[in-house]
Amino acid sequence: MIAVMEEPVKGEVRRLADIFSTDDTERASLHVKSAIDSQKHTLRTLQGFANENEELIKLVENLPNKVSHNIMVSKQLLHNSICE
């Protein structure tokens, strides 16, 4: 049996406007934009949490270096680690 080289199958080029209606395209575009906006909002929220956590970590790391600390009741808490 002899192998015969077949000609490659050629595809058909069609305009997207021939496949999808203008309304479908607009609805899809709005859906994608909405999804992007939602993800951007989630990203901003998570970035805010990350920033708050960084500040909290810095605060906790510096607590042992201070002798006194301001507290929420507008008083001062004195730290005394001297053992007798």
Biopython code that builds the backbone (N, CA, C, O; Angstrom):
import numpy as np
from Bio.PDB.StructureBuilder import StructureBuilder

atoms = [
    (1, "MET", "N", (0.837, -1.173, 0.000)),
    (1, "MET", "CA", (0.000, 0.000, 0.000)),
    (1, "MET", "C", (0.886, 1.242, 0.000)),
    (1, "MET", "O", (1.852, 1.321, 0.759)),
    (2, "ILE", "N", (0.565, 2.179, -0.826)),
    (2, "ILE", "CA", (1.334, 3.410, -0.948)),
    (2, "ILE", "C", (0.633, 4.506, -0.150)),
    (2, "ILE", "O", (-0.575, 4.703, -0.275)),
    (3, "ALA", "N", (1.426, 5.235, 0.694)),
    (3, "ALA", "CA", (0.874, 6.351, 1.481)),
    (3, "ALA", "C", (0.689, 7.546, 0.566)),
    (3, "ALA", "O", (1.608, 7.960, -0.139)),
    (4, "VAL", "N", (-0.493, 8.078, 0.590)),
    (4, "VAL", "CA", (-0.798, 9.245, -0.241)),
    (4, "VAL", "C", (-0.902, 10.463, 0.665)),
    (4, "VAL", "O", (-1.629, 10.440, 1.659)),
    (5, "MET", "N", (-0.182, 11.523, 0.330)),
    (5, "MET", "CA", (-0.251, 12.761, 1.100)),
    (5, "MET", "C", (-1.539, 13.478, 0.727)),
    (5, "MET", "O", (-1.767, 13.830, -0.431)),
    (6, "GLU", "N", (-2.366, 13.682, 1.731)),
    (6, "GLU", "CA", (-3.617, 14.410, 1.488)),
    (6, "GLU", "C", (-3.384, 15.895, 1.682)),
    (6, "GLU", "O", (-2.523, 16.313, 2.457)),
    (7, "GLU", "N", (-4.155, 16.670, 0.973)),
    (7, "GLU", "CA", (-4.064, 18.120, 1.157)),
    (7, "GLU", "C", (-4.644, 18.485, 2.510)),
    (7, "GLU", "O", (-5.652, 17.914, 2.925)),
    (8, "PRO", "N", (-4.014, 19.441, 3.213)),
    (8, "PRO", "CA", (-4.542, 19.834, 4.529)),
    (8, "PRO", "C", (-5.939, 20.428, 4.379)),
    (8, "PRO", "O", (-6.260, 21.087, 3.390)),
    (9, "VAL", "N", (-6.751, 20.170, 5.393)),
    (9, "VAL", "CA", (-8.101, 20.722, 5.391)),
    (9, "VAL", "C", (-8.004, 22.190, 5.768)),
    (9, "VAL", "O", (-7.380, 22.551, 6.765)),
    (10, "LYS", "N", (-8.610, 22.999, 4.984)),
    (10, "LYS", "CA", (-8.557, 24.423, 5.240)),
    (10, "LYS", "C", (-9.816, 24.853, 5.959)),
    (10, "LYS", "O", (-10.918, 24.411, 5.634)),
    (11, "GLY", "N", (-9.637, 25.725, 6.945)),
    (11, "GLY", "CA", (-10.765, 26.230, 7.718)),
    (11, "GLY", "C", (-11.429, 27.395, 7.016)),
    (11, "GLY", "O", (-10.963, 27.899, 5.994)),
    (12, "GLU", "N", (-12.489, 27.781, 7.583)),
    (12, "GLU", "CA", (-13.257, 28.869, 7.016)),
    (12, "GLU", "C", (-13.099, 30.079, 7.922)),
    (12, "GLU", "O", (-13.177, 29.951, 9.143)),
    (13, "VAL", "N", (-12.882, 31.222, 7.354)),
    (13, "VAL", "CA", (-12.740, 32.464, 8.118)),
    (13, "VAL", "C", (-14.088, 33.157, 8.136)),
    (13, "VAL", "O", (-14.688, 33.450, 7.102)),
    (14, "ARG", "N", (-14.544, 33.408, 9.371)),
    (14, "ARG", "CA", (-15.836, 34.097, 9.507)),
    (14, "ARG", "C", (-15.666, 35.266, 10.458)),
    (14, "ARG", "O", (-14.882, 35.209, 11.405)),
    (15, "ARG", "N", (-16.396, 36.299, 10.197)),
    (15, "ARG", "CA", (-16.381, 37.457, 11.096)),
    (15, "ARG", "C", (-17.133, 37.104, 12.369)),
    (15, "ARG", "O", (-18.123, 36.374, 12.323)),
    (16, "LEU", "N", (-16.672, 37.614, 13.505)),
    (16, "LEU", "CA", (-17.367, 37.368, 14.767)),
    (16, "LEU", "C", (-18.794, 37.911, 14.721)),
    (16, "LEU", "O", (-19.701, 37.344, 15.330)),
    (17, "ALA", "N", (-18.983, 38.996, 14.005)),
    (17, "ALA", "CA", (-20.321, 39.584, 13.897)),
    (17, "ALA", "C", (-21.284, 38.632, 13.202)),
    (17, "ALA", "O", (-22.497, 38.727, 13.389)),
    (18, "ASP", "N", (-20.747, 37.711, 12.396)),
    (18, "ASP", "CA", (-21.601, 36.721, 11.740)),
    (18, "ASP", "C", (-21.961, 35.573, 12.693)),
    (18, "ASP", "O", (-22.930, 34.851, 12.458)),
    (19, "ILE", "N", (-21.186, 35.408, 13.758)),
    (19, "ILE", "CA", (-21.411, 34.315, 14.691)),
    (19, "ILE", "C", (-22.229, 34.770, 15.898)),
    (19, "ILE", "O", (-23.156, 34.085, 16.329)),
    (20, "PHE", "N", (-21.870, 35.942, 16.438)),
    (20, "PHE", "CA", (-22.524, 36.464, 17.642)),
    (20, "PHE", "C", (-23.256, 37.751, 17.320)),
    (20, "PHE", "O", (-22.771, 38.580, 16.549)),
    (21, "SER", "N", (-24.421, 37.910, 17.913)),
    (21, "SER", "CA", (-25.175, 39.148, 17.700)),
    (21, "SER", "C", (-24.532, 40.282, 18.489)),
    (21, "SER", "O", (-23.765, 40.048, 19.424)),
    (22, "THR", "N", (-24.847, 41.485, 18.108)),
    (22, "THR", "CA", (-24.328, 42.659, 18.808)),
    (22, "THR", "C", (-24.786, 42.645, 20.265)),
    (22, "THR", "O", (-24.008, 42.982, 21.158)),
    (23, "ASP", "N", (-26.039, 42.261, 20.516)),
    (23, "ASP", "CA", (-26.559, 42.200, 21.889)),
    (23, "ASP", "C", (-25.787, 41.180, 22.725)),
    (23, "ASP", "O", (-25.433, 41.456, 23.871)),
    (24, "ASP", "N", (-25.523, 39.996, 22.150)),
    (24, "ASP", "CA", (-24.763, 38.973, 22.872)),
    (24, "ASP", "C", (-23.359, 39.473, 23.205)),
    (24, "ASP", "O", (-22.854, 39.248, 24.305)),
    (25, "THR", "N", (-22.739, 40.151, 22.245)),
    (25, "THR", "CA", (-21.394, 40.678, 22.445)),
    (25, "THR", "C", (-21.396, 41.732, 23.550)),
    (25, "THR", "O", (-20.506, 41.740, 24.400)),
    (26, "GLU", "N", (-22.385, 42.614, 23.543)),
    (26, "GLU", "CA", (-22.467, 43.655, 24.574)),
    (26, "GLU", "C", (-22.714, 43.031, 25.949)),
    (26, "GLU", "O", (-22.102, 43.445, 26.934)),
    (27, "ARG", "N", (-23.605, 42.038, 26.021)),
    (27, "ARG", "CA", (-23.880, 41.375, 27.302)),
    (27, "ARG", "C", (-22.617, 40.678, 27.826)),
    (27, "ARG", "O", (-22.316, 40.744, 29.017)),
    (28, "ALA", "N", (-21.899, 40.024, 26.945)),
    (28, "ALA", "CA", (-20.666, 39.343, 27.355)),
    (28, "ALA", "C", (-19.630, 40.361, 27.843)),
    (28, "ALA", "O", (-18.934, 40.128, 28.831)),
    (29, "SER", "N", (-19.541, 41.466, 27.152)),
    (29, "SER", "CA", (-18.594, 42.516, 27.545)),
    (29, "SER", "C", (-18.942, 43.074, 28.917)),
    (29, "SER", "O", (-18.057, 43.263, 29.752)),
    (30, "LEU", "N", (-20.224, 43.342, 29.158)),
    (30, "LEU", "CA", (-20.649, 43.840, 30.465)),
    (30, "LEU", "C", (-20.393, 42.819, 31.565)),
    (30, "LEU", "O", (-20.003, 43.180, 32.676)),
    (31, "HIS", "N", (-20.612, 41.552, 31.258)),
    (31, "HIS", "CA", (-20.355, 40.487, 32.237)),
    (31, "HIS", "C", (-18.876, 40.443, 32.607)),
    (31, "HIS", "O", (-18.536, 40.332, 33.785)),
    (32, "VAL", "N", (-18.001, 40.529, 31.619)),
    (32, "VAL", "CA", (-16.560, 40.505, 31.874)),
    (32, "VAL", "C", (-16.141, 41.735, 32.672)),
    (32, "VAL", "O", (-15.360, 41.621, 33.617)),
    (33, "LYS", "N", (-16.651, 42.908, 32.302)),
    (33, "LYS", "CA", (-16.315, 44.130, 33.043)),
    (33, "LYS", "C", (-16.778, 44.036, 34.487)),
    (33, "LYS", "O", (-16.064, 44.466, 35.393)),
    (34, "SER", "N", (-17.954, 43.484, 34.715)),
    (34, "SER", "CA", (-18.476, 43.321, 36.069)),
    (34, "SER", "C", (-17.600, 42.369, 36.880)),
    (34, "SER", "O", (-17.311, 42.627, 38.049)),
    (35, "ALA", "N", (-17.184, 41.278, 36.263)),
    (35, "ALA", "CA", (-16.320, 40.315, 36.943)),
    (35, "ALA", "C", (-14.970, 40.952, 37.295)),
    (35, "ALA", "O", (-14.432, 40.708, 38.375)),
    (36, "ILE", "N", (-14.433, 41.753, 36.400)),
    (36, "ILE", "CA", (-13.163, 42.439, 36.657)),
    (36, "ILE", "C", (-13.319, 43.418, 37.819)),
    (36, "ILE", "O", (-12.468, 43.464, 38.707)),
    (37, "ASP", "N", (-14.412, 44.208, 37.820)),
    (37, "ASP", "CA", (-14.653, 45.159, 38.905)),
    (37, "ASP", "C", (-14.784, 44.446, 40.246)),
    (37, "ASP", "O", (-14.268, 44.921, 41.258)),
    (38, "SER", "N", (-15.468, 43.316, 40.255)),
    (38, "SER", "CA", (-15.627, 42.534, 41.480)),
    (38, "SER", "C", (-14.278, 42.046, 41.993)),
    (38, "SER", "O", (-14.003, 42.117, 43.191)),
    (39, "GLN", "N", (-13.448, 41.555, 41.100)),
    (39, "GLN", "CA", (-12.130, 41.069, 41.497)),
    (39, "GLN", "C", (-11.236, 42.211, 41.978)),
    (39, "GLN", "O", (-10.444, 42.028, 42.903)),
    (40, "LYS", "N", (-11.355, 43.386, 41.359)),
    (40, "LYS", "CA", (-10.582, 44.553, 41.805)),
    (40, "LYS", "C", (-11.002, 44.948, 43.218)),
    (40, "LYS", "O", (-10.158, 45.285, 44.049)),
    (41, "HIS", "N", (-12.309, 44.907, 43.491)),
    (41, "HIS", "CA", (-12.809, 45.229, 44.833)),
    (41, "HIS", "C", (-12.261, 44.225, 45.848)),
    (41, "HIS", "O", (-11.821, 44.612, 46.930)),
    (42, "THR", "N", (-12.288, 42.952, 45.503)),
    (42, "THR", "CA", (-11.749, 41.918, 46.395)),
    (42, "THR", "C", (-10.266, 42.139, 46.627)),
    (42, "THR", "O", (-9.789, 41.993, 47.752)),
    (43, "LEU", "N", (-9.535, 42.486, 45.591)),
    (43, "LEU", "CA", (-8.102, 42.734, 45.709)),
    (43, "LEU", "C", (-7.823, 43.913, 46.636)),
    (43, "LEU", "O", (-6.920, 43.845, 47.470)),
    (44, "ARG", "N", (-8.607, 45.014, 46.496)),
    (44, "ARG", "CA", (-8.424, 46.174, 47.380)),
    (44, "ARG", "C", (-8.708, 45.805, 48.831)),
    (44, "ARG", "O", (-7.993, 46.241, 49.733)),
    (45, "THR", "N", (-9.745, 45.007, 49.060)),
    (45, "THR", "CA", (-10.082, 44.574, 50.419)),
    (45, "THR", "C", (-8.948, 43.744, 51.009)),
    (45, "THR", "O", (-8.533, 43.974, 52.144)),
    (46, "LEU", "N", (-8.448, 42.785, 50.246)),
    (46, "LEU", "CA", (-7.358, 41.936, 50.728)),
    (46, "LEU", "C", (-6.077, 42.733, 50.952)),
    (46, "LEU", "O", (-5.328, 42.458, 51.890)),
    (47, "GLN", "N", (-5.823, 43.720, 50.095)),
    (47, "GLN", "CA", (-4.633, 44.555, 50.270)),
    (47, "GLN", "C", (-4.754, 45.365, 51.554)),
    (47, "GLN", "O", (-3.763, 45.565, 52.257)),
    (48, "GLY", "N", (-5.967, 45.833, 51.866)),
    (48, "GLY", "CA", (-6.193, 46.545, 53.126)),
    (48, "GLY", "C", (-5.911, 45.646, 54.318)),
    (48, "GLY", "O", (-5.274, 46.078, 55.279)),
    (49, "PHE", "N", (-6.374, 44.399, 54.272)),
    (49, "PHE", "CA", (-6.096, 43.444, 55.349)),
    (49, "PHE", "C", (-4.591, 43.223, 55.491)),
    (49, "PHE", "O", (-4.069, 43.189, 56.604)),
    (50, "ALA", "N", (-3.903, 43.075, 54.371)),
    (50, "ALA", "CA", (-2.453, 42.846, 54.408)),
    (50, "ALA", "C", (-1.738, 44.041, 55.033)),
    (50, "ALA", "O", (-0.819, 43.862, 55.833)),
    (51, "ASN", "N", (-2.150, 45.254, 54.675)),
    (51, "ASN", "CA", (-1.537, 46.456, 55.248)),
    (51, "ASN", "C", (-1.777, 46.527, 56.753)),
    (51, "ASN", "O", (-0.861, 46.845, 57.512)),
    (52, "GLU", "N", (-3.010, 46.232, 57.193)),
    (52, "GLU", "CA", (-3.315, 46.238, 58.623)),
    (52, "GLU", "C", (-2.480, 45.195, 59.359)),
    (52, "GLU", "O", (-1.977, 45.457, 60.452)),
    (53, "ASN", "N", (-2.335, 44.019, 58.765)),
    (53, "ASN", "CA", (-1.543, 42.962, 59.395)),
    (53, "ASN", "C", (-0.072, 43.360, 59.515)),
    (53, "ASN", "O", (0.571, 43.066, 60.523)),
    (54, "GLU", "N", (0.458, 44.023, 58.497)),
    (54, "GLU", "CA", (1.847, 44.483, 58.554)),
    (54, "GLU", "C", (2.036, 45.470, 59.703)),
    (54, "GLU", "O", (3.022, 45.391, 60.435)),
    (55, "GLU", "N", (1.086, 46.405, 59.862)),
    (55, "GLU", "CA", (1.170, 47.374, 60.948)),
    (55, "GLU", "C", (1.072, 46.676, 62.304)),
    (55, "GLU", "O", (1.799, 47.025, 63.234)),
    (56, "LEU", "N", (0.189, 45.703, 62.421)),
    (56, "LEU", "CA", (0.033, 44.967, 63.670)),
    (56, "LEU", "C", (1.296, 44.175, 64.008)),
    (56, "LEU", "O", (1.706, 44.122, 65.168)),
    (57, "ILE", "N", (1.904, 43.567, 63.010)),
    (57, "ILE", "CA", (3.141, 42.818, 63.232)),
    (57, "ILE", "C", (4.238, 43.749, 63.745)),
    (57, "ILE", "O", (4.959, 43.405, 64.682)),
    (58, "LYS", "N", (4.366, 44.929, 63.131)),
    (58, "LYS", "CA", (5.369, 45.899, 63.573)),
    (58, "LYS", "C", (5.101, 46.318, 65.016)),
    (58, "LYS", "O", (6.030, 46.426, 65.817)),
    (59, "LEU", "N", (3.834, 46.553, 65.347)),
    (59, "LEU", "CA", (3.476, 46.950, 66.709)),
    (59, "LEU", "C", (3.848, 45.865, 67.710)),
    (59, "LEU", "O", (4.457, 46.153, 68.741)),
    (60, "VAL", "N", (3.490, 44.637, 67.416)),
    (60, "VAL", "CA", (3.778, 43.523, 68.333)),
    (60, "VAL", "C", (5.287, 43.308, 68.467)),
    (60, "VAL", "O", (5.771, 42.990, 69.553)),
    (61, "GLU", "N", (6.022, 43.477, 67.383)),
    (61, "GLU", "CA", (7.477, 43.318, 67.453)),
    (61, "GLU", "C", (8.126, 44.392, 68.311)),
    (61, "GLU", "O", (9.149, 44.138, 68.948)),
    (62, "ASN", "N", (7.544, 45.601, 68.339)),
    (62, "ASN", "CA", (8.125, 46.708, 69.093)),
    (62, "ASN", "C", (7.639, 46.781, 70.537)),
    (62, "ASN", "O", (8.213, 47.533, 71.326)),
    (63, "LEU", "N", (6.622, 46.043, 70.909)),
    (63, "LEU", "CA", (6.100, 46.103, 72.272)),
    (63, "LEU", "C", (7.159, 45.796, 73.340)),
    (63, "LEU", "O", (7.213, 46.512, 74.341)),
    (64, "PRO", "N", (7.986, 44.788, 73.179)),
    (64, "PRO", "CA", (8.973, 44.515, 74.229)),
    (64, "PRO", "C", (10.012, 45.623, 74.406)),
    (64, "PRO", "O", (10.669, 45.684, 75.445)),
    (65, "ASN", "N", (10.170, 46.485, 73.425)),
    (65, "ASN", "CA", (11.168, 47.550, 73.493)),
    (65, "ASN", "C", (10.670, 48.769, 74.261)),
    (65, "ASN", "O", (11.456, 49.663, 74.574)),
    (66, "LYS", "N", (9.381, 48.819, 74.567)),
    (66, "LYS", "CA", (8.813, 49.978, 75.251)),
    (66, "LYS", "C", (8.607, 49.669, 76.733)),
    (66, "LYS", "O", (8.334, 48.534, 77.122)),
    (67, "VAL", "N", (8.748, 50.722, 77.548)),
    (67, "VAL", "CA", (8.527, 50.584, 78.978)),
    (67, "VAL", "C", (7.095, 50.946, 79.332)),
    (67, "VAL", "O", (6.536, 50.414, 80.292)),
    (68, "SER", "N", (6.497, 51.849, 78.561)),
    (68, "SER", "CA", (5.106, 52.222, 78.814)),
    (68, "SER", "C", (4.332, 52.156, 77.500)),
    (68, "SER", "O", (4.894, 52.307, 76.415)),
    (69, "HIS", "N", (3.024, 51.927, 77.630)),
    (69, "HIS", "CA", (2.169, 51.778, 76.459)),
    (69, "HIS", "C", (0.885, 52.559, 76.664)),
    (69, "HIS", "O", (0.298, 52.519, 77.745)),
    (70, "ASN", "N", (0.444, 53.270, 75.636)),
    (70, "ASN", "CA", (-0.847, 53.935, 75.686)),
    (70, "ASN", "C", (-1.943, 52.890, 75.540)),
    (70, "ASN", "O", (-1.820, 51.955, 74.749)),
    (71, "ILE", "N", (-3.005, 53.052, 76.301)),
    (71, "ILE", "CA", (-4.118, 52.121, 76.196)),
    (71, "ILE", "C", (-5.376, 52.884, 75.829)),
    (71, "ILE", "O", (-5.388, 54.115, 75.865)),
    (72, "MET", "N", (-6.437, 52.166, 75.474)),
    (72, "MET", "CA", (-7.641, 52.775, 74.919)),
    (72, "MET", "C", (-8.386, 53.700, 75.888)),
    (72, "MET", "O", (-9.169, 54.533, 75.432)),
    (73, "VAL", "N", (-8.181, 53.592, 77.174)),
    (73, "VAL", "CA", (-8.940, 54.404, 78.127)),
    (73, "VAL", "C", (-8.211, 55.686, 78.488)),
    (73, "VAL", "O", (-8.430, 56.250, 79.560)),
    (74, "SER", "N", (-7.351, 56.142, 77.601)),
    (74, "SER", "CA", (-6.607, 57.388, 77.771)),
    (74, "SER", "C", (-5.756, 57.388, 79.028)),
    (74, "SER", "O", (-5.509, 58.448, 79.603)),
    (75, "LYS", "N", (-5.318, 56.257, 79.452)),
    (75, "LYS", "CA", (-4.388, 56.130, 80.578)),
    (75, "LYS", "C", (-3.109, 55.524, 80.052)),
    (75, "LYS", "O", (-2.984, 55.246, 78.859)),
    (76, "GLN", "N", (-2.173, 55.324, 80.932)),
    (76, "GLN", "CA", (-0.908, 54.737, 80.501)),
    (76, "GLN", "C", (-0.656, 53.473, 81.304)),
    (76, "GLN", "O", (-0.823, 53.459, 82.523)),
    (77, "LEU", "N", (-0.263, 52.438, 80.634)),
    (77, "LEU", "CA", (0.059, 51.164, 81.252)),
    (77, "LEU", "C", (1.571, 51.093, 81.384)),
    (77, "LEU", "O", (2.297, 51.179, 80.393)),
    (78, "LEU", "N", (2.043, 50.934, 82.622)),
    (78, "LEU", "CA", (3.482, 50.843, 82.854)),
    (78, "LEU", "C", (3.884, 49.389, 82.891)),
    (78, "LEU", "O", (3.232, 48.558, 83.522)),
    (79, "HIS", "N", (4.961, 49.101, 82.209)),
    (79, "HIS", "CA", (5.462, 47.736, 82.138)),
    (79, "HIS", "C", (6.647, 47.623, 83.092)),
    (79, "HIS", "O", (7.620, 48.369, 82.977)),
    (80, "ASN", "N", (6.560, 46.699, 84.022)),
    (80, "ASN", "CA", (7.640, 46.503, 84.962)),
    (80, "ASN", "C", (7.964, 45.030, 84.997)),
    (80, "ASN", "O", (7.206, 44.228, 85.545)),
    (81, "SER", "N", (9.095, 44.673, 84.410)),
    (81, "SER", "CA", (9.461, 43.265, 84.357)),
    (81, "SER", "C", (10.536, 42.915, 85.368)),
    (81, "SER", "O", (11.209, 41.892, 85.241)),
    (82, "ILE", "N", (10.698, 43.769, 86.378)),
    (82, "ILE", "CA", (11.710, 43.511, 87.383)),
    (82, "ILE", "C", (11.162, 42.454, 88.350)),
    (82, "ILE", "O", (10.103, 42.642, 88.948)),
    (83, "CYS", "N", (11.879, 41.362, 88.496)),
    (83, "CYS", "CA", (11.479, 40.292, 89.406)),
    (83, "CYS", "C", (12.242, 40.460, 90.708)),
    (83, "CYS", "O", (13.454, 40.674, 90.689)),
    (84, "GLU", "N", (11.562, 40.369, 91.826)),
    (84, "GLU", "CA", (12.226, 40.501, 93.127)),
    (84, "GLU", "C", (12.296, 39.179, 93.818)),
    (84, "GLU", "O", (12.821, 39.090, 94.928)),
]
sb = StructureBuilder()
sb.init_structure("model")
sb.init_model(0)
sb.init_chain("A")
sb.init_seg("    ")
for serial, (resi, resn, name, xyz) in enumerate(atoms, 1):
    if name == "N":
        sb.init_residue(resn, " ", resi, " ")
    sb.init_atom(name, np.array(xyz, "f"), 0.0, 1.0, " ", f" {name:<3s}", serial, name[0])
structure = sb.get_structure()
